[in-house]
Amino acid sequence: MKNLFLFLTLLVLSVGANAQQNQVKQDSTKTEKLDEVLVKAVRVDADSPITHSNVSKEELAKRNLGQDLPILLNYLPSVVTTSDAGAGVGYTGIRVRGTDATRVNVTINGIPYNDPESQGTFWVNLGDFASSTESLQLQRGVGTSTNGSGAFGASLNLLTDAYSDEAFAEISNSFGSYNTRKHTVKLSTGLINDHFEVSGRFSKIDSDGYVDRAFSDLKAYFLQGVYKNENTLIKALTFGGAEYTYQSWYGLDATQLQENRRQNPYTYNNETDNYWQDHYQLHWNQRFDNNWSTNIGLNYTKGKGYFEQYKPEESASDFANLIEDDSDVIVRRWLDNNFYVANANVTYKNEAIEIISGLSYSVYTGDHFGEVIWGSDLAANTNIRDRYYQGDATKNDFSVFSKASFKLSDELTGFADLQGRFVSYKTNGLNSDRDEFITDADFSFFNPKFGLTYASGENNSFYASYARANREPNRDDFENGITENETLNDIELGWRYNTEKVALSSNLYYMFYQNQLVLTGGLDDVGSPIRATSGESYRLGLEIDANIQFCKSFSTSTNVAISSNKNKDFTSSIDGALVNLGDTNISFSPDLVIGNALNFFPVENLQLSLLSKYVGEQYMGNVDSEFSMLDSYFVNDINVNYEIKPKKLFKSIILSALVNNIFNKEYVSNGYYYTYDDDWSDPNAITTIEGTGYYPQATTNFLLGVTLRF
C-alpha cells in the first residue's frame, strides 16, 4: 500500500512538472482560484446534493474578538456550542445534529485536524485561528469524501489565508469582560515580482474565564510563503502555538451550581493543561489547462504537553509504588505525538462532467506516560519525574476516493462518490490506570455516496442523496472494551430557492445507525466524554435556513432545526437488573435548535446585528431520566461593526463591539450524567445512584475591538 501511494504521488508530481513547460493561457471566467483548489477534494459546490453552509472571512471577522472558532459558528443550522470556562475562550466544543466533536471531521487545507487517537478537535491549540481563515464550509450529515476520521454528524473544512496581491500590515486589539484580551498582528509583503508573497500572523489571547480561575493563556502564530504564476500555486506554511489553561473540565454538581455558579472546586494552584502544537504544510496546485488540475499536500504535526494534577491520599499500587499508601501526590500526564499526512488528487472537468480522484495516507505515533513530580511521602529510591505508567500507539490511515458530478440533462445533475478507507491501530504498554492496554485492530471501510439535483427554472432546485459512512472506535472506546466499528446511513432530501433578495435552503434528513457510539453523559478522569454502543438508533430532522434582504438597510438570517433522535430498544442496568427501556432519546440531542440574526445598516459602513439562539431541552444520558435533563435556553447577543476609511496613514479602521447574553440569562449549555450501583444500605438489593455535572455559561459580558489596517 505504501509503495502504491509513493508511485501515485511521484506520478502526479512528474505530470505537474511536465505541464509547467506547456502551460495554456486560461480564461479567468472559467477557472477557479488556485487557492480554492486546496479544498476542492473535500468541499462541494452550491448546487450539489450535499447539505452545507459556507462562511466567508468577512463573516468571521465581525465577531472575531478573541472567542474560539466554535463559538463564532454558533448561529449555523443545527449547531450547539459550549465553553468549559463559560466565556468562549479556552476549551470550547461544537455539536452538529446532536453529534459531538469526535464525530465532526475537521480538515485544514484538506489535511485532517482531528486527533487520530481520541478523534477529538482541540480548538484551544489553535488560538485566534479565525484570523487566518479565508473561508470554511460546514457539511451536515455524512457529506462528501473527506480525509481522516469519518464524518458522523458533520464535516468542517477550513481554507487558510489566500495570498495577497498588495502589501499590508494589520493590528487588532480587543478587550472585554473577565479580563479577556486579544492582540493580533498580521503582515504581508504582497506579491513580489508578481510571483512571491510572504505573510504571517502572531496572536496572544488571555482570559480569566467566567468560572473562577478558569484562565486561558494562548499564544499562536501563522506563517506562509507563496509562489504563484498563472497556473501554479505553491504554498509552504506553518502554524500552531501553546496553550496554558486552568482546570474547569469537570464543571459543578447541582448543589455547587445553586450555591455559586462561578465557583471552581479545584484548589491546587497549578491544576493546569499545558500543550504545544506545531503544524507544517506544503501544498502544490497545478492547473494544466481548462480541464486538468492536480493538488498535492504534505503535513507534519508535532504535539507535546501535559496535564498537571493534585491527588490526595492515593494508593501506592496506583502509582507503581513510587509513593507510600495514603500519600498526597502531584502528577503530570504527558502526550508526545507525531502526525504525518500526504494527500494527492487530480481533477478533470468540462462542461458536462467533473471528476476528482485522490488518496490520503497518514501515520500517527503517540507516547502516553505519567510522571510523579511531588509526593508527601515518596517511597524509597523514588526520584522526581519517575514514570508510573507508559504506553505507545501507532495509527495508519489510508483512503482512496473518486467522485464525479455530471449532467444528465439541462435540468438534472448526478453525483457519485466512492471511497475506500483502511485503518490500522496498535497500542502497547500501560494506560493511566496502570492496566495493560494492548490493541491490534484493522478496519476496512467502503463508503459510497450518490445524489441527484434537479433545477426547476432559474430559482428552484431540488436534491436527494444517500451516503454511507463507517468509523472505528477511538482510544477511550478501546479502553472501555468497544472494538466494533459504527455504520451510518444518511438520506437527505432538499429544496433550494434563490432570488436576488431571498436565499432559502430546506432539507429533510434521516440518519440511521448500527452500533452507534453515543455519549453516556459520563466523563473519564481527564474530562473526556465516555461513550457506549447503543445498537440501532436514528436521527430524523427538518432544517430550514433563510436569508432575506428586505431592503438596503435591513436583512435577516434565520435557521430552524427540528429533529427526533432515538435509540431503539435501549437496555440499561437499573437497580442491578438489565432493563429494556424501549426507544429512548439520544443524549445531547435537542429536538429544537433555532438561530436568528437581524441585521441593520443605518448608514454606510455601519452594521448592527441582534443575534439570537434557542436550544431546546436535552437529556445528558440515554435512559430518559428527568434527573439528567438540561433545560432549554434562549440567549441574545448584539454585534456592532463600523469601518472608517481615512485618507491618510491607515487604509481602514474597524471598530467592533460584541455584547453577549444581553438579557443576563443564567443558563447551562453542557454537562454530564453518570450512574453507579450502591448496595451499602441493603446487602440484598442494589440501588442505582444518579449524578450530574454542569458547565455554567457567562451572563452578560462584552468585548470591544479595534483593527488598524495599513
RAKALIN-V452547 format. One record per backbone hydrogen bond with DSSP energy under -1.0 kcal/mol. CO is the residue of the C=O (numbers start at 1). NH is the residue of the N-H. Records with the same first field share a line. If there is no record, write none. Layout:
# RAKALIN-V452547
CO->NH  NH
This chain:
# RAKALIN-V452547
1->5
2->6
3->7
4->8
5->9
6->10
7->11
8->12
9->13
10->14
11->15
12->16
13->17
14->18
15->19
16->20
18->21
19->22
27->30
35->38
36->39
39->42  43
45->48
51->140
53->138
55->136
56->60
57->61
63->65
68->72
71->74
73->76
76->79
78->97
80->95
82->93
85->210  211
86->698
88->68
91->84
93->82
95->80
96->99
99->96
100->103
101->104
103->152  153
105->156
106->113
107->158
108->111
111->108
115->119
117->475
120->115
122->125
123->126
126->129
128->131
129->132
130->133
132->161
134->57
135->159
136->55
137->157
138->53
139->155
153->141
154->105
155->139
156->107
157->137
158->109
159->134  135
165->191
168->188
169->710
170->186
171->708
172->184
173->706
174->182
175->704
177->180
178->208
180->176
181->206
182->174
183->204
184->172
185->202
186->170
187->200
188->168
192->195  196
195->228
196->192
197->226
198->189
199->224
200->187
201->222
202->185
203->220
204->183
205->218
206->181
207->216
211->214
213->215
215->246
216->207
217->244
218->205
219->242
220->203
221->240
222->201
223->238
224->199
225->236
226->197
227->234
231->287
232->229
233->285
234->227
235->283
236->225
237->281
238->223
239->279
240->221
241->277
242->219
243->275
244->217
245->273
252->694
253->257
254->258
255->259
256->260
260->263
262->212
268->271
270->272
271->247
272->308
273->245
274->306
275->243
276->304
277->241
278->302
279->239
280->300
281->237
282->298
283->235
284->296
285->233
286->294
291->349
292->288  289
293->347
294->286
295->345
296->284
297->343
298->282
299->341
300->280
301->339
302->278
303->337
304->276
305->335
306->274
307->333
309->331
311->329
314->326  327
316->319  321
319->322
322->379
324->327
327->314
328->376
329->311
330->373  374
331->309
332->371
333->307
334->369
335->305
336->367
337->303
338->365
339->301
340->363
341->299
342->361
343->297
344->359
345->295
346->357
347->293
348->355
352->407
353->350
354->405
355->348
356->403
357->346
358->401
359->344
360->399
361->342
362->397
363->340
364->395
365->338
366->393
367->336
368->391
369->334
370->388
371->332
372->385
374->330
377->324
379->382
383->386
386->372
389->370
390->430
391->368
392->428
393->366
394->426
395->364
396->424
397->362
398->422
399->360
400->420
401->358
402->418
403->356
404->416
405->354
406->414
411->455
412->408  409
413->453
414->406
415->451
416->404
417->449
418->402
419->447
420->400
421->445
422->398
423->443
424->396
425->441
426->394
428->392
429->437
431->434
435->431
439->427
441->425
443->423
445->421
447->419
448->468
449->417
450->466
451->415
452->464
453->413
454->462
456->460
459->498
460->456
461->496
462->454
463->494
464->452
465->492
466->450
467->490
469->488
471->486
474->478
475->479
476->480
477->482
478->481
486->471
487->514
488->469
489->512
490->467
491->510
492->465
493->508
494->463
495->506
496->461
497->504
501->549
502->499
503->547
504->497
505->545
506->495
507->543
508->493
509->541
510->491
511->539
512->489
513->537
514->487
516->534
518->532
521->673
522->530
524->527
528->524
530->520
532->518
535->515  516
536->568
537->513
538->566
539->511
540->564
541->509
542->562
543->507
544->560
545->505
546->558
547->503
548->556
551->554
553->601
554->550  551
555->599
556->548
557->597
558->546
559->595
560->544
561->593
562->542
564->540
565->586
566->538
567->584
570->581
572->579
574->577
577->574
579->572
582->570
584->567
591->563
592->616
593->561
594->614
595->559
596->612
597->557
598->610
599->555
600->608
603->606
605->643
607->641
608->600
609->639
610->598
611->637
612->596
613->635
614->594
615->633
618->630
619->588
625->628
626->629
628->620
630->618
633->615
635->613
636->662
637->611
638->659
639->609
640->657
641->607
642->655
644->653
648->650
652->709
653->644
654->707
655->642
656->705
657->640
658->703
659->638
660->701
661->664
667->697
670->695
672->693
674->691
676->689
678->687
682->685
687->678
689->676
691->674
693->672
694->252
695->669
701->660
702->177
703->658
704->175
705->656
706->173
707->654
708->171
709->651  652
